[in-house]
């Protein structure tokens, strides 16, 4: 059941990362569980082409898997869970978010904290856009927009409200509820977009093959934010 909960929270997870983090590297047990859950139609195991020479094997919840988690109260009411793959073209980026979370969760735990909830950009955007729509004629009012951004723990940058790929809410050693916003930057990011994400206070991560280029962009823009390695 723990596998289903992890997959539901992140929508899509590479099988290799699921084995590493949820099964302690036990690949045989991972494969056994995936086969059993797939036979019960609770998850979908698929291999997708992410480039001309590379494929990625991932797992997602099915509607039945989502219903099982929901009906049996396996996750807190305020923890969104998802099923099926909705953006196949972005699967590599979205699949890396689970590993990104594990990196940040380990950092939080080393500092004495405890992760309690994760929110994907989908959820953050939905909640943000709902409140912006309620502004009606005031939606372009800078002060009102800033109030909405602050309500959601975000900032207005160049008239826009950047949204991170992932938010991790955690309990600090002092038992205070805090959060950290994470962005997985890629070599395709435009310098302006990178600058906005950094100005919004997000922790920026990059894949090892992209890190040098991303750091160069930040240096050229004289942005002091660093790139953490995924």
C-alpha atoms as one frame of an Amber mdcrd trajectory, in Angstrom:
protein
   0.000   0.000   0.000   2.928   2.334   0.664   3.903   2.122  -3.014   0.424
   3.197  -4.090   0.547   6.162  -1.701   3.910   7.311  -3.039   2.791   6.969
  -6.661  -0.480   8.763  -5.946   1.253  11.743  -4.343   3.660  12.267  -7.254
   1.436  11.015 -10.117   4.332   9.312 -11.916   7.473   7.627 -10.545  10.296
   5.846 -12.395  10.472   2.188 -11.379  14.193   2.571 -10.636  13.541   5.403
  -8.172  10.633   3.567  -6.555  12.925   0.586  -5.968  15.690   2.780  -4.542
  13.646   4.906  -2.163  10.490   2.931  -1.315  12.077  -0.540  -1.275  15.571
   0.233  -0.037  17.079  -0.916  -3.328  15.359  -4.336  -3.260  14.581  -4.671
  -6.962  13.134  -8.192  -6.708  10.527  -7.155  -4.145   9.744  -4.036  -6.186
   9.061  -6.087  -9.313   6.961  -8.602  -7.377   4.768  -5.850  -5.915   4.409
  -4.039  -9.253   3.250  -7.252 -10.938   0.747  -7.940  -8.152  -0.655  -4.404
  -8.145  -0.847  -4.355 -11.947  -2.775  -7.653 -11.936  -5.276  -6.013  -9.587
  -5.508  -3.042 -11.983  -4.348  -0.681  -9.223  -1.341   0.673 -11.117  -0.129
   0.914 -14.689   3.421  -0.073 -15.567   4.609   1.384 -18.859   7.792   2.192
 -20.760   7.836   5.492 -22.623  10.218   6.835 -25.233  11.760  10.070 -23.944
  14.237  10.574 -26.801  15.359   8.749 -29.914  17.714   6.568 -27.905  16.220
   6.537 -24.417  13.179   5.048 -22.755  11.860   5.435 -19.223   9.853   2.866
 -17.305   7.330   4.478 -14.984   4.328   3.576 -12.848   1.119   5.548 -12.329
  -2.063   4.875 -10.389  -5.158   3.719 -12.195  -8.579   5.075 -11.364  -9.160
   1.932  -9.270  -5.913   2.545  -7.374  -6.896   6.131  -6.702 -10.328   5.009
  -5.499  -8.781   2.423  -3.158  -6.546   5.023  -1.474  -9.427   7.448  -1.148
 -12.008   4.977   0.145  -9.681   3.435   2.727  -8.346   6.751   4.079  -4.743
   5.778   3.334  -3.629   9.400   2.969  -4.594  12.529   4.946  -7.548  14.487
   3.578  -5.327  17.452   2.730  -2.835  15.363   0.715  -3.823  15.402  -2.972
  -3.387  12.149  -4.880  -3.470  11.652  -8.641  -3.966   8.918 -11.185  -3.023
   8.334 -14.836  -0.413  10.174 -16.890  -1.728  13.465 -18.246   1.389  14.990
 -19.850   3.357  12.227 -21.647   5.618  14.821 -23.324   6.761  16.047 -19.907
   7.149  12.627 -18.323  10.928  12.874 -17.813  10.603  16.180 -15.966   7.591
  15.078 -13.912   9.110  11.689 -13.091  12.237  13.376 -11.672  10.170  15.199
  -9.048  10.049  12.113  -6.823  13.856  12.020  -6.705  13.874  15.779  -6.152
  11.565  15.322  -3.166  13.797  12.601  -1.722  16.826  14.904  -1.905  15.007
  17.702  -0.122  13.338  15.403   2.423  16.760  14.040   3.404  18.030  17.593
   3.863  15.017  18.477   6.038  15.459  15.371   8.163  19.171  16.046   8.653
  18.135  19.399  10.108  15.757  17.732  12.556  12.572  18.389  10.585   9.866
  16.040   9.322   8.137  16.263   5.913   4.347  16.117   6.266   2.832  16.968
   2.863   3.743  17.507  -0.778   1.946  19.692  -3.306   2.570  19.557  -7.046
   2.385  22.643  -9.253  -1.022  21.480 -10.487  -2.545  21.869  -7.040  -0.777
  25.137  -6.311  -1.877  26.656  -9.632  -5.454  25.520  -9.179  -5.744  27.077
  -5.728  -3.960  30.254  -6.819  -6.041  30.734  -9.978  -9.244  30.180  -8.050
  -8.438  33.049  -5.697  -7.216  35.294  -8.517 -10.510  34.733 -10.345 -12.391
  35.853  -7.234 -10.706  39.264  -7.540 -12.854  40.013 -10.573 -12.110  43.530
 -11.867  -9.248  43.816  -9.346  -7.300  40.894 -10.814  -4.705  43.279 -12.260
  -4.457  45.391  -9.121  -0.882  44.960  -7.891  -1.746  45.229  -4.186  -4.606
  42.717  -4.404  -2.516  40.316  -6.476   0.245  40.553  -3.895  -2.236  39.708
  -1.132  -3.337  36.576  -2.979   0.263  35.544  -3.614   1.115  35.983   0.063
  -1.913  33.917   1.090  -0.453  31.005  -0.891   3.107  31.553   0.326   4.216
  32.945  -3.037   5.573  36.238  -4.381   4.810  38.575  -7.270   7.788  38.863
  -9.633   7.610  41.201 -12.648   3.845  41.321 -12.340   3.478  37.524 -12.318
   3.223  34.916  -9.565   5.750  32.134 -10.261   4.654  28.684  -9.105   7.203
  25.983  -8.177   7.253  22.434  -9.496   6.892  21.082  -5.985   6.195  22.346
  -2.467   7.276  20.341   0.555   5.564  21.215   3.810   7.432  20.093   6.882
   7.492  20.301  10.651  10.556  22.093  11.994  12.485  20.909  15.077  10.493
  23.585  16.967   7.248  21.921  15.714   6.439  24.867  13.444   4.849  24.151
  10.067   7.058  25.489   7.263   7.478  24.874   3.563  10.124  24.948   0.880
   9.394  25.505  -2.818  11.436  23.499  -5.315  12.041  23.987  -9.010  13.670
  21.466 -11.324  15.415  23.666 -13.881  16.473  22.238 -17.228  18.768  23.375
 -20.034  15.664  24.529 -21.930  14.850  27.223 -19.361  15.112  30.748 -20.692
  17.326  33.076 -18.626  14.361  35.316 -17.767  12.361  32.378 -16.450  15.327
  31.226 -14.378  15.725  34.711 -12.929  12.039  34.865 -11.989  12.128  31.478
 -10.264  15.234  32.495  -8.317  13.712  35.874  -7.378  10.632  34.048  -6.101
  12.840  32.322  -3.546  12.607  28.805  -4.943  15.336  26.251  -4.273  16.691
  25.423  -7.732  17.738  21.907  -8.636  19.266  20.732 -11.900  20.247  17.418
 -13.433  24.008  16.847 -13.408  24.235  17.190 -17.198  22.471  20.567 -17.071
  24.113  22.050 -13.965  27.072  23.806 -15.635  24.878  25.604 -18.175  22.338
  26.620 -15.522  25.056  28.027 -13.260  26.433  30.007 -16.188  23.001  31.532
 -16.820  22.733  32.546 -13.167  26.235  34.051 -13.220  25.486  36.036 -16.376
  22.355  37.411 -14.741  24.310  38.097 -11.522  21.850  35.962  -9.561  23.232
  34.695  -6.280  20.985  31.595  -6.102  22.797  28.287  -6.448  21.890  25.153
  -8.367  21.555  22.028  -6.240  22.417  18.778  -7.980  19.682  16.267  -8.598
